[in-house]
Amino acid sequence: MKALLCERWAHYSELKLVDAPKPVLKPGQVRIAVSHATAGFGQTLVVAGKYQRRPPLPFVPGTEVAGVVREVASDVTAFKPGDRVVAALDWGGYAEEAVATALTTWPVPDGVDLADAVNVPLSYGTSYAALHWRARIRSGETLIVFGAAGGVGLAAVAIGKAAGARVIAVAGSQERIDLAIRHGAAEGVIHGSGDLGRQLKELSGGRGADIVFDPVGGLLFDQALKCTAPEGRILVIGFASGTIPQIPANLLLVKNIEVIGFNLGLYIGWTPVDERVRHAARMAEMVQTLFALIRRGELPPLHADQYPLEDFVRAFDTVVARRSTGRVVLKISS
C-alpha cells in the first residue's frame, strides 16, 4: 500500500512516500480503507520525536482517519466490512489502509461526507468534551474563544453557539474573525489591537466571560485572566503560541476562578496509562451526539483545506505557518 513513512526522528519534510506492507490486524481491531486523514501540528512533533508518546521506529504517522471498513478481527462485532467510519489511531493514518481499535472507531451516519466526518472525533470532540464535561457550559453564558479560526477553536465557537452561549471570537485577522462569525460567534476581536483583556471584558458586559477557551497559551493566557468573570473558568487546551504560561495563583483566589486542563487523549488511550476501555461508552455517546447535531444543522461541517497525500509537505507547511483556517486534511483515496 501507499504510505508516508517516518524512519527516524526528523522534520516532516523528510517523511518518505513509499510502498509499505499492510498493517497486521490484531484482536479488537478493524482495518480501514482510508479516505481522509487530518494533518495537525501535533503530528509535526510526533515525527520529530518531541511528543510525549513515541511510536516505535519506523512507523506511519497519522492519528485521525475516515474511511470504509475493509476487515474486522474475529472478536469485533460492532462493525462489518463496508461500514463508513471515523477513527482515532495511535498512529498509522497516513496510508491507504490503517488499523484502529474498535473502541476508538465510530460509525459515520448517512448524509455526512467522510471529508467532514474526519474532523468530528478529535476537533469537535475536544471542544465538546472540554466545554461540556469539564467547563459545564450553560445556555446564556458568555464564552471567549482564542484561536477562533483554528481547528479546535472554530469547533469551540460552533459548540458554544449550539449550547446557547454568546460567543466572542479572538483571532489574528478580520478574515479569521469573519469565519468564526459564520460558525456562530456573535462578534470578534483581533488580538494585538490594544488592550485585549479590557476589550473582551467590555464586550462581556463589563463583568467578564464565564468561560475562556484557550488553545494558544503564552501572552493570551494573561489576557484570559483579565477578562474572566468571578467564578469563571479558563480551559487550557494547548500552547499553539509555543509558550506555556505560568499561573499566578493569587489571581485565582481573588477572582474565584478555575483554570481547567483538558486533554482528549485521556479518553482515547493516548496517555501513559491506557484508559480507552474505561471511557469508550462515553466517547461513543459524544461522537453520536456530534453527528446528530451536524445532521440537524446545529453544527456546521468544519472548514478544511484538502491536499493529496503526495502533497503532504505543503499541507504541513500550511499548518506550521498558520495559513490555514479550520483544519488541514490529507486526501488519501476517493
Summary of the structure (lengths in Angstrom):
residues: 334
radius of gyration: 19.7
end to end distance: 14.7
largest distance: 60.6
contacts: 1184
relative contact order: 0.15
helix: 34%
strand: 26%
